[in-house]
Amino acid sequence: MLDEHSVIPLYYQLKENLKEKIKEGLLKEDDKVPSERELMQIYKVSRATARKALSELVNEGLIITKQGIGTFVAKAKVLQDPTGDIRFAAQLRDQGLQPSLRIIKSGIEPAPPSRIKNILNTESEIVQLSGVLCADNVPLILETDYIAFEKVPDFFEIHLEKTRFFEYLMKEHNISFTHSSLEIEPILINEYEAKHLQTDSGKPALLIERTMFSDETAVVFQKRVILGERCKYRFTLGQTNPEYPRIEIKP
């Protein structure tokens, strides 16, 4: 039950209680969540407290409200491991999901930010590839990749929507990705991002900027806008391997 004498607000206690039930599997995907009235009776709280707790869970993407029907546990968030396979499509397939890519823009970027040229340490023209990564046709990530044209001179000959870009880099150009550096920042998505992610602007998301290296050479600079209500990240920390792990293509 909830502790009405705690310094932690009752709505927050209730929200965390329900969240743990979802994570433990006591409330499963598509299960109906207790209504405001039921929560009031079970937890002895006010309607305002119950409503705020449910609203917070909706904002976090853990439950969804169906008008005139009720509130239900949302589909499980897609899990990403940035310390694992850099091919997000492979991670989706491992979770039983069908990956797809919808291209928004591709080609030479006429005026790339100087910061990106400095990161990639090149005087070459910069290729930009922007698209939406989907799982089972549901948009998850708005991604933009930058790479020096000198590294992909055949870029305009490939069919991007049918080509796994990072496998293409590894197989066709013998680029061996060894490690990455990431910067992660919480944001609220703007109208442009909301349009392509098929959601409302102002939703919480993560902006992830990632530089991918082959040994000491920066090869790809990547920006991802990831909806918090649809995805979650997992990191494995504490491993001490003096050698950078080489990434292999699995059949």
C-alpha positions as CSV (number, residue, x, y, z in Angstrom):
1,M,0.0,0.0,0.0
2,L,1.0,3.7,-0.1
3,D,2.6,5.7,2.7
4,E,0.5,8.8,3.2
5,H,3.2,10.1,5.7
6,S,6.0,9.9,3.2
7,V,7.7,12.9,1.7
8,I,7.2,11.2,-1.7
9,P,3.8,12.3,-3.2
10,L,1.1,9.8,-3.3
11,Y,0.6,10.0,-7.1
12,Y,4.3,9.2,-7.6
13,Q,4.1,6.3,-5.2
14,L,1.1,5.0,-7.1
15,K,2.7,5.4,-10.4
16,E,5.8,3.5,-9.3
17,N,3.7,0.8,-7.8
18,L,1.8,0.2,-11.1
19,K,5.1,0.5,-13.1
20,E,6.6,-2.3,-11.0
21,K,3.6,-4.5,-11.6
22,I,4.1,-4.0,-15.4
23,K,7.8,-4.7,-15.2
24,E,7.2,-7.8,-13.1
25,G,4.6,-9.1,-15.5
26,L,1.7,-8.9,-13.0
27,L,0.2,-6.5,-15.5
28,K,0.9,-7.9,-19.0
29,E,0.7,-6.3,-22.5
30,D,-2.9,-5.5,-23.4
31,D,-4.1,-6.2,-19.8
32,K,-6.7,-3.6,-18.6
33,V,-5.4,-1.2,-16.0
34,P,-7.6,-0.4,-13.0
35,S,-9.7,2.7,-13.6
36,E,-9.5,5.9,-11.6
37,R,-12.4,4.7,-9.5
38,E,-10.9,1.3,-8.9
39,L,-7.5,2.8,-7.9
40,M,-9.3,5.1,-5.5
41,Q,-10.9,2.1,-3.8
42,I,-7.8,-0.1,-3.9
43,Y,-5.2,2.4,-2.7
44,K,-7.5,4.8,-0.8
45,V,-6.5,7.9,-2.8
46,S,-8.3,10.8,-4.3
47,R,-9.4,10.9,-7.9
48,A,-6.9,13.6,-8.6
49,T,-4.1,11.3,-7.3
50,A,-5.3,8.4,-9.4
51,R,-5.6,10.5,-12.5
52,K,-2.2,12.0,-12.2
53,A,-0.5,8.6,-11.7
54,L,-2.3,7.2,-14.8
55,S,-1.4,10.4,-16.8
56,E,2.3,9.9,-15.9
57,L,2.3,6.3,-17.1
58,V,0.7,7.4,-20.3
59,N,3.4,10.0,-20.8
60,E,6.1,7.3,-20.2
61,G,4.5,5.0,-22.8
62,L,3.7,2.2,-20.4
63,I,-0.1,2.4,-20.7
64,I,-2.5,3.6,-23.4
65,T,-6.0,5.0,-23.1
66,K,-8.7,3.8,-25.6
67,Q,-11.5,6.2,-25.7
68,G,-14.7,4.7,-24.3
69,I,-13.1,1.4,-23.5
70,G,-10.5,1.9,-20.8
71,T,-6.7,2.0,-20.1
72,F,-4.4,-0.9,-21.1
73,V,-0.8,-1.9,-20.7
74,A,1.1,-0.8,-23.8
75,K,3.2,-3.0,-26.0
76,A,6.6,-3.7,-24.6
77,K,9.3,-1.1,-25.6
78,V,11.9,-2.0,-28.1
79,L,15.2,-2.8,-26.4
80,Q,18.4,-1.4,-27.8
81,D,21.9,-2.2,-26.7
82,P,24.4,0.3,-28.0
83,T,27.3,-1.8,-26.7
84,G,26.2,-4.7,-28.9
85,D,25.6,-5.1,-32.6
86,I,25.7,-1.7,-34.2
87,R,23.1,-2.9,-36.8
88,F,19.8,-2.0,-35.1
89,A,17.9,-4.1,-37.6
90,A,19.7,-7.2,-36.3
91,Q,18.7,-6.3,-32.7
92,L,15.0,-5.9,-33.9
93,R,15.1,-9.3,-35.6
94,D,16.4,-10.8,-32.4
95,Q,13.3,-9.5,-30.6
96,G,11.0,-11.1,-33.2
97,L,10.3,-7.8,-34.9
98,Q,10.4,-6.9,-38.6
99,P,12.7,-3.9,-39.3
100,S,12.2,-1.5,-42.1
101,L,13.6,1.8,-43.2
102,R,11.8,4.8,-44.8
103,I,14.3,7.1,-46.5
104,I,13.7,10.9,-46.0
105,K,16.8,12.3,-47.6
106,S,20.0,11.0,-49.1
107,G,22.9,12.6,-51.0
108,I,25.7,15.1,-50.7
109,E,25.0,17.6,-47.9
110,P,25.7,21.0,-49.5
111,A,26.5,22.8,-46.3
112,P,27.5,20.2,-43.6
113,P,28.1,21.7,-40.1
114,S,31.8,22.3,-39.6
115,R,31.5,20.3,-36.3
116,I,30.7,17.2,-38.3
117,K,33.5,17.7,-40.8
118,N,35.9,18.2,-37.8
119,I,34.6,15.0,-36.1
120,L,35.1,13.0,-39.3
121,N,38.4,14.8,-39.9
122,T,37.9,15.1,-43.7
123,E,37.9,17.7,-46.4
124,S,35.8,15.4,-48.6
125,E,32.2,16.1,-49.4
126,I,29.9,14.7,-46.8
127,V,27.1,12.2,-47.6
128,Q,24.0,12.5,-45.5
129,L,21.4,9.7,-45.1
130,S,18.2,10.4,-43.2
131,G,15.4,8.0,-42.5
132,V,12.9,6.5,-40.1
133,L,13.7,3.2,-38.6
134,C,10.5,1.1,-38.0
135,A,9.6,-2.1,-36.3
136,D,6.6,-3.9,-37.6
137,N,5.8,-0.7,-39.5
138,V,5.8,1.4,-36.3
139,P,8.2,4.4,-36.4
140,L,10.8,4.2,-33.7
141,I,13.8,6.3,-34.6
142,L,14.6,9.3,-36.7
143,E,18.2,8.8,-37.8
144,T,20.7,10.8,-39.7
145,D,24.1,9.4,-40.7
146,Y,27.1,11.4,-42.0
147,I,30.1,9.8,-43.8
148,A,32.8,11.2,-46.0
149,F,32.0,10.6,-49.7
150,E,35.6,9.4,-50.3
151,K,34.8,6.4,-48.1
152,V,31.6,5.5,-50.2
153,P,32.3,6.6,-53.8
154,D,29.6,4.2,-55.0
155,F,27.0,5.6,-52.7
156,F,24.6,6.7,-55.5
157,E,24.7,3.2,-57.0
158,I,23.1,1.4,-54.1
159,H,19.4,0.9,-53.3
160,L,19.2,2.4,-49.9
161,E,15.8,1.1,-48.8
162,K,16.9,-2.5,-49.7
163,T,20.5,-2.2,-48.4
164,R,21.6,-2.6,-44.8
165,F,23.8,0.4,-44.7
166,F,26.3,-0.7,-42.1
167,E,26.6,-4.2,-43.6
168,Y,27.3,-2.5,-46.9
169,L,30.1,-0.5,-45.3
170,M,31.6,-3.5,-43.7
171,K,31.3,-5.9,-46.7
172,E,31.8,-3.7,-49.7
173,H,34.3,-1.2,-48.2
174,N,36.0,-3.4,-45.7
175,I,35.3,-1.0,-42.8
176,S,35.8,-2.7,-39.5
177,F,34.0,-0.8,-36.8
178,T,35.8,-1.1,-33.5
179,H,34.2,1.2,-31.0
180,S,31.9,4.2,-30.6
181,S,31.5,7.3,-28.4
182,L,28.0,8.4,-27.4
183,E,26.4,11.5,-26.1
184,I,22.8,11.2,-24.8
185,E,20.6,14.1,-24.1
186,P,16.9,14.3,-23.1
187,I,14.8,16.5,-25.5
188,L,11.2,17.3,-26.4
189,I,10.6,16.5,-30.1
190,N,9.7,19.3,-32.5
191,E,7.1,19.4,-35.3
192,Y,9.4,18.0,-38.0
193,E,10.5,15.1,-35.8
194,A,6.9,14.4,-34.7
195,K,5.7,14.3,-38.3
196,H,8.1,11.6,-39.2
197,L,7.7,9.6,-36.0
198,Q,3.9,9.9,-36.3
199,T,3.3,11.4,-32.9
200,D,2.7,14.7,-31.2
201,S,5.3,17.4,-30.8
202,G,6.5,18.0,-27.3
203,K,6.8,14.3,-26.5
204,P,9.9,13.3,-24.4
205,A,12.7,11.7,-26.4
206,L,16.4,11.0,-26.4
207,L,18.9,12.7,-28.7
208,I,21.8,10.4,-29.2
209,E,24.9,11.5,-31.1
210,R,27.3,8.7,-31.9
211,T,30.7,8.7,-33.5
212,M,31.7,5.3,-34.9
213,F,35.4,4.5,-35.3
214,S,37.6,2.1,-37.1
215,D,40.5,2.0,-34.8
216,E,41.4,5.7,-34.4
217,T,39.6,6.9,-37.5
218,A,36.1,8.4,-37.1
219,V,34.0,6.9,-40.0
220,V,30.3,7.7,-39.3
221,F,28.7,10.4,-37.3
222,Q,25.1,9.5,-36.4
223,K,22.2,11.4,-34.8
224,R,19.2,9.6,-33.5
225,V,15.9,11.0,-32.1
226,I,14.3,8.1,-30.1
227,L,10.9,8.3,-28.6
228,G,10.9,7.3,-25.0
229,E,7.5,5.8,-25.2
230,R,8.6,3.3,-27.8
231,C,12.2,2.4,-27.0
232,K,14.5,1.8,-24.1
233,Y,18.3,1.4,-23.8
234,R,20.4,-1.2,-22.0
235,F,24.1,-0.8,-21.3
236,T,26.5,-3.5,-20.0
237,L,29.2,-1.8,-18.0
238,G,32.3,-2.9,-16.1
239,Q,33.8,-5.2,-18.7
240,T,37.6,-4.7,-19.0
241,N,38.9,-5.9,-22.3
242,P,42.1,-4.1,-23.5
243,E,41.2,-4.9,-27.1
244,Y,38.4,-3.3,-29.0
245,P,35.9,-6.0,-29.9
246,R,35.7,-6.6,-33.7
247,I,32.2,-6.6,-35.1
248,E,31.4,-9.6,-37.3
249,I,28.6,-10.0,-39.8
250,K,26.3,-12.9,-38.9
251,P,24.6,-14.9,-41.6
